Amino acid sequence: MIKVAMLTPFFTGQLGGPYNVIMDLVPYLENFGVSSKVFTTSSIKKYGRKYTEFYEKKFSHFEIFRFHSFIRFKEYRISLEMLPYMVKHEKDIDIIHSHALRSFPEDLGVIISLTKKKPFIISPHGGISINWDYRDKIPKMVSDKTLGYLRKFITPHYIAVTKMEIPLIKNLGVDDDHVHFIPHGVNIDIFKPVDSSNLKKSLGIEGSRIILYVGRIAKGKGVDKLVRVLADLRREKMDVKLVIVGNDAGYLPIVKSLINNLNLNEHVVLIGFVNKINLAKYYSMADLVVYPSRQEIFGLVLVEAMACGKPVIGSDIMGPSEIIINGKTGYTSDFRNLKKLSEMILHLLEDNKKMTQMGKNGLDRVKENYTWKKAAESHFNLYKKVLYTH
């Protein structure tokens, strides 16, 4: 049994990202003889004064340890209890796998790897670039200049989820032997075509064309662009509804204001957060899934939609441009050109045969390239490699 400590600053479905990856990956890793412990600084308010649920056991070889963060700098959360606990139980750790670059848990992982000679793996999850949209800039820079500086002394292995991410990782001074291409996957037992007629009826959108967005409502996700595109489609007299699924990341008031200013209140349905168990119904309900993110290393939403047999349109950036095969499973688009995007969506929504074929092609592509079983096997092979050559 290979014992892996997975580090992440957050571990809640409300924030997605590493949470979804770990939750889907771990059950398949267990089939390869890998036990997983998650160490996180997330706080979960549940019972009165009990602001942090410290320990949770998901199943036989999956445990979660949450440490309250006493000091916080935006997403950089510091716990005074985490390092002593991990050092005390370091014999239960064979490999350290950080699911966040430039985070406090990762910095602690660097220390333990350096002092206890543990192999170290990093899945950046989009945290390579320093900018204002994705993380707070100052904590990232502080991390690089302090504890993060120690990374160069332990030569960690990095996982790139797209081929375009590889040169970004190598810019950190990483050589070819320490970068490994392992795309994310999707749980095809959950994400698959399902009957969604009752959902359409309950939302009162039967008979309309449906464009679906799934993801956080944040500026960087480009939801505002979809609202403007909807206005263009309405001017073309198309009966189309925009359904937005996702929790607010501080941008919802702006989106609501835009919807109101463009007189689209009757044509936009704001759902809020939906548990992934129920997401397949929303994907299956849609005619087209559009993901206009301004910044995306991978784009799991696109893979989930394709697994549900839906054509997709994504930004012509990194992950989406590798996931989508233009003209076969959907299209990539420069979301700065909204007129061209509107025309693309209009023509696609008017061609049922093309949308159906794209959906079938997308499903085949997911089964061949983007399953968690395939990703878990690649992770297991990497774990063996770093453990037995360390």
Secondary structure, DSSP 8 states (H G I E B T S, - for coil): -EEEEEEES---TTT-THHHHHHHHHHHHHHTTEEEEEEE------BTTB----EEEEETTEEEEE---SEEETTEEE-SSHHHHHHHTGGG-SEEEESSTTSHHHHHHHHHHHHHT--EEE--TT-SS--TTTS-HHHHHHHHHTGGGGGGGT--EEEESSTTHHHHHHTTT--GGGEEE----B-TTTSS----HHHHHHHT-TTSEEEEEES-B-GGGTHHHHHHHHHHHHHTT--EEEEEES-BSS-HHHHHHHHHHTT-TTTEEEEE---HHHHHHHHHH-SEEEE--SS-SS-HHHHHHHHTT--EEEESSHHHHHH--BTTTEEEE-TT-HHHHHHHHHHHHT-HHHHHHHHHHHHHHHHHH-BHHHHHHHHHHHHHHHHHH-
